[in-house]
């Protein structure tokens, strides 16, 4: 059983895990939809900007609320927040760079989506079954 120092870590792990499972399943079931979404980002800079602002905001909130490196699960949750914040900043400053990076991932969209779902399932499980250490 996973133990962590705060209940917030467990809650965020479960929520991030659920998000990753849903996104991963979507990518496995409908990879063309993922490809189409990135085509939309390329065609509509305003959409890319809004997604960047949202990604940055989610990352900033996670980093502000959860900056714990006390155990592996807390570190993963904190790392997810920092990754979202940095991804949002890159998307705001250099969206084409981020889209080029996504092109590599999109060549293996089903594999990437399956890995995302699997990792999300592990986080979800940890968040739902973990306990708080004293």
N, C-alpha and C positions, 0 to 999 in steps of 0.2 A: 504494500500500500504506500502511496506517495504521501509524504508529510511536507507541510509548508508552514511558513510563519504567520500568514494572515488569511482570513476568510476571503478577502478581496482577491487574492491570488487564485483561489479555487473558483470563485465566481467568474473572473475574467478568463481563466483557462477554459472553463466550460463554454463561455460565450464565443471566444475566439475559435475554439474547436468546432462548435456548431456552425459558425460561419465558414470555416475551411471545409468541413464535410459537405455542406450545401453547395459551395462553389465548386469543389472537386467533383462531386456527382454531376453537376451541371456540365462541367467540361468533358467528362467521360461520355455522358449521354448525348450531348449536342456540341461537339467540338466546332462545328461550323458557326455556331452562335458566338463562341469566343472569338473566332477569326473575324466575324462580321463586326463585333464590338470594336475590335482594334482598327478595322477599316473605318468605322465611324469616328474614332478618335483622330485618325489621320485626316479625314475629310472635314471635320468640324473642330477647329481649334478652341472654340468656346466650350465645347463639351469636355475637351481635354483639360482646360483650365478649371472648370467646375469640379471635375473628378480629382484634380490635383489639390484644390482647396479642401475638399472633403477628406481626402487621404491625409493631408497635413493636419487637419483639425482633429481627426480621430487619433492620429499618432500623438499630437500635442496633449490631448486629454489623457490618453493612456500614460504618457510619460509623466504628466503632472500628478496623476493619481497613484501611479504604481511605479516607483523607482526602487525596487527591491532586488537585491542580488544575493540574498541570504541562502538560497537553496536552488537546485536545478529548475524546479517548476517556476519559481518566482523569477529566475533569470530568463527563462524562455518567454514568460509573459512580458517582462520589461523589454527584452530584445524585440519582440513583436511590435511594441509601441515605438521604439526607436526606429525600427525598419520602416514603419508606416510614415513616421515623421520625415525621415530622410527621403523616402520615395516621393512624398508630397513635395518636398523642397526641390528635388531634381526635376519633377514634372512641371513645377512652376518655372524654374530657371531654364531648363533645357529639355522640353518635352520630346523633341526629336531623338535625343540620346536615349531616353527611356523607351520610346517606341522601337528603336533599333535593338535595344536589349531584349524587348519583348518578342521581337521577331525570332530570336534564337529559341526561346521557350515555345513559341507557337509552332515550330517545326515538329515538336514532340508533344503536342497539346494534350493528347490522351494520357501519355505517361506522366507529364507534369501534373495533370488534373488528378490522376490516381494517387500520386505521391502526396499531393495536397490533401486529398480526402483521408488518406491513411494517417498522415501526421495530425490532421484535425481530429480524427477519431481517438487517437492517443491522448491529445490534449483534453478532449471532451470527457473521456473516461477518467483521466486524472482529476479533472475539475469536479466531476460528480462523485467520485469514490474516495478522493483524498481526504486527509484530516489535517488539523492544525496542531503543530507541535507546541509543547509548553515551554 
